[in-house]
Amino acid sequence: MIDALAEKLTAVLGPGRVISDRQRLRTYECDGLAHYKVIPALVVLPHTAEECAAVVKACVGAGVPWVARGSGTGLSGGALPHADGVLVVTSQMREILEVSPADERAVVQPGVINLHVSHAARPHGYYYAPDPSSQQICSIGGNVAENSGGAHCLKYGFTTNHVLGAQVVTPDGDLVMLGGRAPDAPGYDLLGAFVGSEGTLGLATEVTVRLVRLPEVVRTLLAGFGSTDQAGAATSAIIAAGVVPAAIEMMDALAIEAAEAAVHCGYPEGAGAVLVVELDGPEAEVESQFDQVVRMCRENGATEIRIAADDTERALIWKGRKSAFAAVGRISPDYIVQDGVIPRTALPEVLRRIGALATEKGVRVANVFHAGDGNLHPLVLFDDTVPGEADRAEEVSGAIIDLCIEFGGSITGEHGVGMDKSKYMPRMFTDDDLDTMQLVRCAFDPLGLANPGKIYPTPRLCGEVPGRHKGAHRLQEAGVAEVF
């Protein structure tokens, strides 16, 4: 079947854009979460929306599952291939189709790199606000799939707040438009359902994004504290005062150690935590609020405050924070990247509980996160060559997710559920919740071929009525799926 499908796809795409050689396929065996690896049966490299639609139609005709992939920087296994399926790689669809400053819009293909949108808009006085740490390499299509955030999501929101429309290949191979150039299209919010659906409701082939006017002034400071408690208190004080910075980022001592080893960012020596606070907007407003931020940092125990004098110093302050995930590889051979959300006011207690968990299990945890909106990114460090250490790290990682739920938060803030967190979904949602979500998925993809096995712990059998029934379904008997 796969050989016949490869021939058909080669006829559609042309030679060189259908990969079947096993060694070349290994390039695509995982996304940024290398813990999970699956070699796909085929990889295809379409260049146009019509080619994407033709690929999906061919997969549907053959009954073969398919998975969409952009730059492959995801951290939840969302773009993990299917062993018997086709991986649709959109990284060669890199054209910025339109930049319209008059409409404050840009239209781009899914393979366009996040930062390149801002580069194209900057000469017109605009930029694209969502800024994941991987923005130099991650693609807009992947950002849409995962509803990516970034350091500046505190003020500007996530990808969903900046996508106005998307041309989408549906799971049955039709090419449709969701949303458009208007601020709020009439009818059901299908675009809202699509953004963040992690490739389970279709494949974006063209995205209309909102552009934001470049701010008049940007001010950035780095504040060193003796502890994360003090830095958390400063964060709460800033927000409580009515100041909404563009970003408030926190790193603890272990994360600082890693960043220094990797990029020599020169953060305050001996600090138990640092805050990176950035404000932007009209000059008069920023200057007034910046003075308040400096005062509140000092009142909450800041031992050192550095204010960026220019863009070069600002970039150096951000360098340590942006490199934090990769930097821990300098101080640990292995690590787990976690992603959860808690109420901002719970930061001190949750960080103490994480520290206690790490001590109890004998592993280290480096904390680097979006303090302003409580989006945690604990990095659980371990050595896989030490017997039992990987298991203990997994236990700590799972316990951190439980902590987030306990404090009224979420199992993920911006990395998505993918493969990695599907097992935690029942801890956050009831059976009825999961039933309802999967019925939405079945409405888009009744055959279950679009990125199967992601988000939910077991797939719904589309067409089944919610609830348990007597007698086993054939797929249930085969162990492939479970009837809820």
Disulfide bonds with the S-S distance in Angstrom:
Cys442-Cys462 2.19
